[in-house]
Structures are given as C-alpha cells and as structure tokens.
Amino acid sequence: MTDTQGKGKALLALCMAAFLWASSFIALKVGFRHFDPMVVIFGRMFMASLCFLTVCKSLSNVEYRKGDWKLLAFMGICEPGLYFIFEALSLTYTDASQAGMITALLPIMVAVAARFFLGEHITRRTLSGFGLAIAGAFVLSAAAQSTETAPNPILGNFLEFLAMVCATGYMVTLKGLMPRYNPWFLTMIQAFVGSLFYFPLLFLPSTELPTQFSLIGFMAIAYLGIFVTIGAYGLYNYGMSKISASQASAFINLIPVITLALGFIFLGERLNLIQYAASALVIAGVYLTQEKKTA
C-alpha cells in the first residue's frame, strides 16, 4: 500500500512538472519581450539560487562520493546550462507551440541514450517510433511560415532539438546520481551551477542589459525561477527517484499538448493544417515507443 501511494505521488509530481515546463515556454516568450534572453535566463537561475540559500544547510547533508563533482557539473552544464541557451535562442526564432512539439522527441532520445550508456534494451518498435517522430518534427519545421513571433522557425526548431540533446544528457546523468543524492539537493545544484554558468554571459557584447524596470518582465522571471526552476525540476527529480528513467521521461509527452493549448490561450499562436498533421505524426511516433512489453 505504501509503495502504491509512493508511486501515485511520483506520477502526480511528474504531471505537475510537465504542466510547469509547458508553461515555461509561455513565460519565456513574455520575458523575452521585455528583457534580453540572457538576462531572463540568468534572472531565473539567480532567483532560484536565492530561494535555495534559505534551506541550503538542510539540503547539503549528503554523503558525497569522490569524483561525483564531475557528474554533478556535467548535469548542471547540460541543464540548465547549455539547455537554456539553446531554448532561449530557439524561442527568439520560433513559436512556443512549435518548440513545445519538439520536446516530444525527448523520451525517445532518452531511450536511445539509455541503450548505449546504461545498457537498457531498445526494441525495433522504439526505433520505428523514433524515426516517425523525427520525420514529424522535420515536417513541422519545414511547413512553418515566418511570422512576427517566429521569424525563422526552421532554425528555431533545430535549436530546440539541440536543447533536447542537452536534456538527454541531464536525465541520464541524473538517474545515475539518484541512488546517492536527495532530489531537491540535485535541483539546488542545478540552480547554483546555472547561476555561475550564466553570470559571465551577461557581459557579452551581444547581451543587452536592461535600462528600465518592467513589472511584467520581472514577474515572468520570478515565475520561471520559483515555479519552473525550483518547482518543475524539483518535482521531476522527485518523480524520477521513484520510477525508472524511461517511465519518467514519458511524461515529457504531455508538454507539447499543454504548450499548444497555452500558446493558443495566452499568445494567440496558431499552427497550419500541415503542422497539425506533423504534430500528430510526432505524437504517433512517441506512442509507438511507449508500448509495454509483456515479456
């Protein structure tokens, strides 16, 4: 009974994490209208770090294993480090709804990575689904039309795909660290590494520092830092600590659907008919990979 309740809490946590991550695409688009992308990304990491500093002592009571700093650093550099750079750049070129659809590829990519790095079995069905989802993502991008909010959707969607590559590295590394570290401790490490990673980028010539305060922009950063960086990552890390990596990554499939709905409601974004068909192709490909074998 206790195991069932524990799994139920894990599944609920993963669902909530998926919703918060989907909403982050909307918040990022709003934030980017008021501040430079690097300012927004650093701001969310810095705000999350400030929150974690209040509970740092209680979370740092862990049994560190020699050499784990390499894995912890790699995890943080993958995500939020490089991941958010690619995602931030992506959302300056494409719509939130299209970027959200690209995230449907992540569970498949995690399955492939787990095959090579963790020795997990991968079926022909999974490979077929992977190919189908990739084809759908390609059509989704190829059929995209340039708009005011998506000036170069093909480039933007490719950058989001690179973000998914980084997310794959994060998830595989995270699962390896789970037996030794508290999920919230790992979330705290991500926030700290992210702050250190992004701070120097504020001084790049291409980064436009804010010259005036924007309440809406600040609220977007606060939401990203507290509810997404702490909330979504903390909930997801907790959920992954209770079930397998492949099961946890499957919840990423919820993000595209939620993002499409939120993009329609809050940003007025639309897809054309070909893109809706391509989106269905991506989801169908992902579905193929999720069949549970009866052994």
C-alpha positions as CSV (number, residue, x, y, z in Angstrom):
1,M,0.0,0.0,0.0
2,T,2.8,2.3,0.9
3,D,4.6,1.6,-2.5
4,T,1.4,2.3,-4.4
5,Q,0.9,5.6,-2.6
6,G,4.6,6.5,-3.2
7,K,4.2,5.7,-7.0
8,G,1.0,7.7,-7.1
9,K,2.7,10.7,-5.6
10,A,5.6,10.3,-8.1
11,L,3.1,10.2,-11.0
12,L,1.3,13.3,-9.7
13,A,4.6,15.1,-9.3
14,L,5.6,14.3,-12.9
15,C,2.3,15.5,-14.2
16,M,2.7,18.8,-12.3
17,A,6.3,19.1,-13.6
18,A,5.1,18.6,-17.2
19,F,2.5,21.4,-16.8
20,L,5.0,23.8,-15.3
21,W,7.6,23.1,-18.0
22,A,4.9,23.7,-20.7
23,S,4.0,27.0,-19.1
24,S,7.7,28.0,-19.2
25,F,7.5,28.4,-23.0
26,I,4.8,31.0,-22.5
27,A,6.6,32.7,-19.6
28,L,9.9,32.8,-21.7
29,K,8.1,34.4,-24.6
30,V,6.7,37.1,-22.3
31,G,10.0,37.6,-20.6
32,F,11.9,38.0,-23.9
33,R,9.5,40.8,-24.9
34,H,10.9,42.9,-22.0
35,F,14.4,41.7,-21.4
36,D,17.3,40.2,-23.3
37,P,17.2,36.4,-23.3
38,M,20.4,36.0,-21.3
39,V,19.0,38.4,-18.6
40,V,15.9,36.4,-18.3
41,I,17.8,33.1,-18.1
42,F,20.3,34.3,-15.5
43,G,17.5,36.0,-13.6
44,R,15.5,32.8,-13.2
45,M,18.6,30.9,-12.1
46,F,19.7,33.6,-9.6
47,M,16.2,33.8,-8.1
48,A,16.1,30.1,-7.7
49,S,19.5,30.1,-6.1
50,L,18.4,32.8,-3.6
51,C,15.5,30.7,-2.6
52,F,17.7,27.6,-2.1
53,L,20.2,29.6,0.0
54,T,17.5,29.8,2.7
55,V,17.4,26.0,3.0
56,C,20.9,25.2,1.8
57,K,22.1,23.8,5.1
58,S,19.4,21.2,5.4
59,L,19.8,20.0,1.8
60,S,23.6,19.8,1.9
61,N,23.6,17.0,4.4
62,V,24.6,14.3,1.9
63,E,27.2,11.6,1.6
64,Y,29.4,12.8,-1.2
65,R,31.3,10.2,-3.2
66,K,34.7,11.1,-4.5
67,G,34.7,12.1,-8.2
68,D,30.9,12.9,-8.3
69,W,31.7,16.5,-8.8
70,K,32.3,15.7,-12.5
71,L,28.9,14.2,-12.9
72,L,27.2,17.0,-10.9
73,A,29.0,19.6,-13.0
74,F,28.1,17.8,-16.3
75,M,24.5,17.5,-15.2
76,G,24.3,21.3,-14.4
77,I,26.1,22.3,-17.6
78,C,23.8,20.1,-19.7
79,E,20.7,21.5,-18.0
80,P,20.1,24.3,-17.1
81,G,23.4,25.5,-18.7
82,L,23.5,24.7,-22.4
83,Y,19.9,23.6,-22.5
84,F,18.5,27.1,-21.7
85,I,20.9,28.8,-24.1
86,F,19.6,26.7,-27.0
87,E,16.0,27.1,-25.8
88,A,16.3,30.9,-25.3
89,L,17.7,31.3,-28.8
90,S,15.1,28.9,-30.1
91,L,12.2,31.0,-28.8
92,T,13.5,34.1,-30.5
93,Y,13.1,32.4,-33.9
94,T,10.0,30.1,-33.4
95,D,6.7,30.0,-31.7
96,A,6.3,28.4,-28.2
97,S,3.8,25.9,-29.6
98,Q,6.3,24.6,-32.2
99,A,9.1,24.5,-29.7
100,G,6.8,22.6,-27.4
101,M,6.2,20.0,-30.1
102,I,9.9,19.3,-30.5
103,T,10.1,18.3,-26.8
104,A,8.0,15.2,-27.8
105,L,11.3,13.7,-29.1
106,L,12.9,13.8,-25.7
107,P,11.6,10.4,-24.3
108,I,12.8,8.6,-27.4
109,M,16.2,10.3,-27.2
110,V,16.5,9.3,-23.6
111,A,15.6,5.7,-24.5
112,V,18.3,5.6,-27.1
113,A,20.9,7.2,-24.8
114,A,19.9,4.7,-22.0
115,R,20.6,1.9,-24.5
116,F,24.2,3.0,-25.1
117,F,25.1,4.4,-21.7
118,L,23.0,2.3,-19.3
119,G,22.7,-0.9,-21.3
120,E,18.9,-0.8,-21.4
121,H,17.2,-2.8,-24.2
122,I,15.6,-0.9,-27.1
123,T,13.1,-2.6,-29.5
124,R,12.6,-2.3,-33.2
125,R,9.3,-0.7,-32.3
126,T,11.0,2.0,-30.4
127,L,13.4,2.7,-33.3
128,S,10.5,2.8,-35.7
129,G,8.7,5.3,-33.4
130,F,11.9,7.4,-33.2
131,G,12.1,7.6,-36.9
132,L,8.4,8.5,-37.3
133,A,8.7,11.3,-34.6
134,I,11.8,12.7,-36.2
135,A,10.0,12.8,-39.6
136,G,7.1,14.6,-38.0
137,A,9.3,17.1,-36.3
138,F,11.1,17.8,-39.7
139,V,7.7,18.3,-41.4
140,L,6.5,20.5,-38.6
141,S,9.6,22.8,-39.1
142,A,9.5,22.6,-42.9
143,A,5.9,23.6,-43.1
144,A,6.3,26.5,-40.7
145,Q,5.8,30.0,-42.1
146,S,7.7,33.1,-40.9
147,T,5.7,35.4,-38.7
148,E,6.3,38.3,-36.5
149,T,6.7,36.0,-33.5
150,A,8.5,33.3,-35.5
151,P,10.9,34.9,-37.9
152,N,12.9,31.7,-38.6
153,P,11.0,28.7,-37.4
154,I,13.3,26.1,-39.1
155,L,16.4,27.5,-37.2
156,G,14.4,27.9,-34.0
157,N,13.1,24.3,-34.1
158,F,16.6,23.0,-34.7
159,L,17.9,24.9,-31.7
160,E,15.1,23.4,-29.6
161,F,16.3,20.0,-30.8
162,L,19.8,20.8,-29.6
163,A,18.2,21.7,-26.3
164,M,16.7,18.2,-26.2
165,V,20.1,16.7,-26.7
166,C,21.3,18.5,-23.6
167,A,18.2,17.5,-21.7
168,T,19.0,13.8,-22.6
169,G,22.5,14.2,-21.1
170,Y,20.9,15.7,-17.9
171,M,18.4,12.9,-17.5
172,V,20.7,10.0,-18.0
173,T,23.3,11.6,-15.6
174,L,20.6,12.5,-13.1
175,K,19.3,8.9,-12.9
176,G,22.8,7.7,-12.2
177,L,23.1,10.1,-9.2
178,M,19.7,9.4,-7.7
179,P,20.7,6.5,-5.5
180,R,23.2,8.7,-3.7
181,Y,21.6,12.2,-3.5
182,N,18.3,13.8,-2.5
183,P,16.3,15.0,-5.5
184,W,16.0,18.5,-4.0
185,F,19.8,18.6,-3.4
186,L,20.3,17.9,-7.1
187,T,17.8,20.6,-8.0
188,M,19.7,23.0,-5.8
189,I,23.0,22.1,-7.6
190,Q,21.4,22.8,-10.9
191,A,20.3,26.3,-9.8
192,F,23.8,27.1,-8.4
193,V,25.6,25.8,-11.5
194,G,23.2,27.7,-13.7
195,S,23.8,31.0,-11.9
196,L,27.6,30.6,-12.3
197,F,27.2,29.5,-15.9
198,Y,25.1,32.4,-17.0
199,F,26.6,35.3,-15.0
200,P,29.6,35.8,-17.3
201,L,27.2,35.8,-20.3
202,L,25.6,39.0,-19.1
203,F,28.7,40.9,-20.1
204,L,28.9,39.6,-23.7
205,P,28.7,42.4,-26.3
206,S,25.5,40.7,-27.7
207,T,23.7,40.9,-24.3
208,E,21.6,44.0,-23.9
209,L,21.3,44.8,-20.2
210,P,18.0,46.4,-19.0
211,T,17.9,50.2,-18.8
212,Q,14.4,50.3,-17.2
213,F,12.3,48.2,-14.9
214,S,9.4,46.1,-16.3
215,L,7.0,44.6,-13.8
216,I,5.6,42.1,-16.4
217,G,9.2,41.0,-17.3
218,F,10.1,40.7,-13.7
219,M,7.0,38.6,-12.9
220,A,7.9,36.3,-15.8
221,I,11.4,35.9,-14.4
222,A,10.0,35.3,-10.9
223,Y,7.6,32.7,-12.2
224,L,10.4,30.9,-14.1
225,G,12.8,31.0,-11.1
226,I,10.4,29.8,-8.4
227,F,7.7,27.7,-10.1
228,V,9.7,26.3,-13.0
229,T,13.3,26.1,-11.9
230,I,12.5,25.0,-8.4
231,G,9.1,23.6,-8.7
232,A,9.2,21.7,-12.1
233,Y,12.8,20.4,-11.6
234,G,12.2,19.5,-8.0
235,L,9.0,17.7,-8.8
236,Y,10.5,15.9,-11.8
237,N,13.6,14.9,-9.9
238,Y,11.5,13.6,-7.1
239,G,9.3,11.6,-9.5
240,M,12.3,10.1,-11.3
241,S,13.7,9.0,-7.9
242,K,10.7,6.7,-7.5
243,I,10.3,5.2,-11.0
244,S,12.6,4.3,-13.9
245,A,14.1,6.9,-16.2
246,S,12.2,5.7,-19.3
247,Q,8.8,5.9,-17.4
248,A,9.6,9.3,-16.1
249,S,10.7,10.7,-19.5
250,A,7.4,9.5,-21.0
251,F,5.7,12.3,-19.1
252,I,7.5,14.8,-21.3
253,N,5.0,13.8,-23.9
254,L,2.4,15.9,-22.1
255,I,4.4,19.1,-22.7
256,P,3.6,19.6,-26.4
257,V,-0.2,19.2,-25.9
258,I,-0.2,21.5,-22.9
259,T,2.0,24.0,-24.7
260,L,-0.2,24.1,-27.8
261,A,-3.2,24.9,-25.5
262,L,-1.4,27.5,-23.5
263,G,0.1,29.1,-26.7
264,F,-3.4,29.4,-28.1
265,I,-4.9,30.8,-24.9
266,F,-2.2,33.3,-23.9
267,L,-0.3,34.1,-27.0
268,G,-2.9,33.6,-29.8
269,E,-0.5,31.2,-31.6
270,R,-1.8,29.0,-34.5
271,L,-0.5,26.1,-36.5
272,N,-1.4,25.5,-40.1
273,L,-3.1,22.2,-41.2
274,I,0.2,20.6,-42.3
275,Q,1.8,21.4,-38.9
276,Y,-1.2,19.9,-37.1
277,A,-0.7,16.7,-39.2
278,A,3.0,16.8,-38.4
279,S,2.3,17.2,-34.7
280,A,0.0,14.1,-34.9
281,L,2.9,12.3,-36.6
282,V,5.3,13.2,-33.7
283,I,2.8,12.1,-31.1
284,A,2.1,8.8,-33.0
285,G,5.9,8.1,-33.2
286,V,6.2,8.8,-29.5
287,Y,3.3,6.5,-28.8
288,L,4.9,3.7,-30.7
289,T,7.9,3.8,-28.3
290,Q,5.7,3.6,-25.2
291,E,4.2,0.1,-25.6
292,K,5.0,-2.0,-22.5
293,K,6.2,-5.5,-23.4
294,T,4.7,-8.4,-21.6
295,A,8.0,-10.3,-21.7
